């Protein structure tokens, strides 16, 4: 019974010594976490960019029409 309190820390130490923490941390840092909404976010960003382009084109068209007197 008296050996039990020492057994748990010894087992935890042995398990932590067996794992290679440097390799697992390096591979996790290189990989992006899975995001199920990534394609939707990309589509939304693309739509925002298209909207900005359309607004710039409309402003340019309005400016040219005013210069022509229309």
N, C-alpha and C positions, 0 to 999 in steps of 0.2 A: 504494500500500500504506500510505503514511503518512497518508492521508486517512481511512482506515477507522476508526481509533479515535475520531475526531471526528465521524464521520457518525452513529454510533449514538446518542450523547447528543443530537445536534441533532434527529434524527428523534423521539426520545422527548419532547423538549421541545415540538416542533411538535404532536405528537399530544395531549399533555396540555393544551396551550393551546387546542386545538379543542373539548375537551369542556367542558360546562357542569356543573360539579360541584355548584353550589348548588342547582340544580333537581332533580337526581337524588337528592341527600341528603334534600331536603325531601319528595319523594314517597315515598321508602322509609320515612321515619320515620312517615308518616301511615298506611301500609298495614301490616296485620298479616301476618306470614309465614304461608304456607300450612301448616296442621297437619292431616294426614289423619285424626287421631284426635279432632278437635274435637267432632264429634257424639257420640262415645262418652264423652268427658269430661263433656259437658253432661248426658247421660243419667245418668251416675254421680252427678254432683252433685245432680241432681233426685231420684234414688233415696235419697241420703243425707238430703236434706231431708225426704222423705216418711217415712223411718225415724225421724228425730228427732221428727216430729209424731206418729207412731203411739206412740212411747214416752211422750211427754208425755200423750197421751190415755189410755193404759193406766194411767199413774200417777194421773191425775185420777180415773179410774173406780175404781181400787182405793181411793183415799182416800175417795171418796163411799160405797163399800160398807162400809168400816170405820166410818165415821161413822153409818151406818144400823144397824150391828150385824150385818152379814152376813159 
